[in-house]
């Protein structure tokens, strides 16, 4: 298990978004297979989702070849 400690929820959201975006972009660089990610529901991940949306609008990540499923 890996424990990441940040100072506040915004820093956690940025760290998580960075991690997800790196994984998506790494896979897109080597294959056309879709990136599959399980996402939690509820209020805890909302800041991360907002950060992913912001970064998508900034052109840092594409969700065109992306499949997600909800874990709850």
C-alpha positions as CSV (number, residue, x, y, z in Angstrom):
1,X,0.0,0.0,0.0
2,X,1.1,3.5,-0.7
3,X,0.0,6.4,1.5
4,X,0.1,9.9,0.0
5,X,-0.2,12.8,2.5
6,X,-1.0,16.3,1.2
7,X,-2.0,19.4,3.1
8,X,-5.5,19.8,1.9
9,X,-8.2,18.4,-0.4
10,X,-7.1,20.6,-3.4
11,X,-3.5,19.2,-3.2
12,X,-4.9,15.7,-3.0
13,X,-7.1,16.4,-6.1
14,X,-4.1,17.7,-8.1
15,X,-2.0,14.7,-7.1
16,X,-4.7,12.2,-8.0
17,X,-5.5,14.0,-11.3
18,X,-1.7,14.1,-12.2
19,X,-1.5,10.4,-11.5
20,X,-4.6,9.5,-13.6
21,X,-3.5,11.8,-16.5
22,X,0.0,10.3,-16.6
23,X,-1.5,6.8,-16.8
24,X,-4.0,7.8,-19.5
25,X,-1.3,9.5,-21.6
26,X,1.3,6.8,-21.1
27,X,-1.2,4.2,-22.4
28,X,-2.3,6.3,-25.3
29,X,1.3,6.7,-26.4
30,X,1.7,2.9,-27.0
31,X,-1.7,1.5,-27.9
32,X,-5.1,2.3,-29.3
33,X,-6.8,0.1,-26.6
34,X,-9.1,2.1,-24.3
35,X,-7.9,3.1,-20.9
36,X,-10.3,1.6,-18.3
37,X,-10.6,3.1,-14.9
38,X,-12.9,2.3,-11.9
39,X,-14.1,5.5,-10.2
40,X,-15.6,5.9,-6.8
41,X,-18.9,7.7,-6.3
42,X,-19.8,10.0,-3.4
43,X,-18.5,13.4,-2.4
44,X,-14.9,12.4,-1.6
45,X,-13.6,12.3,-5.2
46,X,-15.4,15.4,-6.4
47,X,-12.4,17.7,-6.2
48,X,-10.4,15.2,-8.2
49,X,-13.1,15.0,-10.9
50,X,-13.2,18.9,-11.0
51,X,-9.5,18.9,-11.5
52,X,-9.7,16.3,-14.3
53,X,-12.4,18.4,-16.0
54,X,-10.2,21.5,-15.7
55,X,-7.2,19.8,-17.2
56,X,-9.3,18.3,-20.0
57,X,-10.5,21.7,-20.9
58,X,-6.8,22.9,-20.9
59,X,-6.0,20.2,-23.4
60,X,-3.8,18.1,-21.0
61,X,-5.8,14.9,-21.4
62,X,-8.3,13.4,-23.8
63,X,-11.1,11.1,-22.7
64,X,-11.9,10.0,-26.2
65,X,-10.5,6.5,-25.7
66,X,-11.5,6.1,-22.1
67,X,-13.9,3.7,-20.3
68,X,-14.9,4.2,-16.7
69,X,-17.1,2.3,-14.4
70,X,-18.5,3.3,-11.0
71,X,-17.4,1.1,-8.1
72,X,-20.4,1.8,-5.8
